[in-house]
């Protein structure tokens, strides 16, 4: 999603700071208690990940290929042991 584009749902949000103007989203299954990750897409297609409790904190940056590899692993249950 291009920088500055508005989020199509209530879970999206824009913030200021080093990644200001990006639309950050969290899963619709997330709770309002702050136990969530948020994701944004840069103009170059990288995927950013941050802790929703600390929107001005550290941000992890992944290429689309890296993020796709993680998503595919999660879909196959490779990380289920982390939440069991």
N, C-alpha and C positions, 0 to 999 in steps of 0.2 A: 504494500500500500504506500503510495507516495507520501512524503512528509507533509504534515499539515492537513491531510484529508481527514474529514470528520468520521468518527466511528458510527457504524450503522446500528449499534445497540447500546444499551445502558452500561455494559461492562467496559466499554472503551473509554479512555481518558487521555487528555493531553497535559503535559507538564512543562515547566521551564527547566533550565539547567542544561547540562551538556547534550542531552538528547531531547531538548525542548522541540515542540512541533511534531513529534512523533505520536502516533496513536498507540497507546498501550492497551492490551486486552488480557483478560483472564478468562478461564473456562467458566461456562455458565454453571457448572457444578461447584464452583468455588463458594466458600462461605463468606460472610461479612465479618468474620473474626480475624482476618488478616493472615490466615494460613494458606497463602496463595502465591503462585508465581505469575508474573505478567510478561507478555511478549509483545515485541514491536518489530516492524520491518523497516530497514533503512532504504534509502533511495537506491543503493547499490544491490539490494536484495539480501543483505545479511540479516540474521535473526538475532535480536537482542532479548536477553532474559534478565529479569530482576525480581527481587523480593517485594511483594506488594506493601509490606509494612515499612519499607525504607525506600521510597521512590527516588530519593536523592543519593542512595548508596551505590555500591558497586554494581556494574552491569557486565554480564557475560556476553561475548560476541561470537556467533557461530556463522559459518558459511551456510548457504542453503543445503549443500551436500552433507555437511556435518550434522545439521539439524535433522535432515531426512533420515540419516543413519540412526540417530537416537530415537526418533519417532517409530521407525520400523522395528527397532529392538523392543521398545515399550509395547508395541502392538503384539509382538510375539511372546510377551511375558518375561523377557530377559531380566527385568528389574523388579519383578513382583516381590522378590525376597526382601526388598527394602521397605515394603509397607506391610509385611506379614507380621 
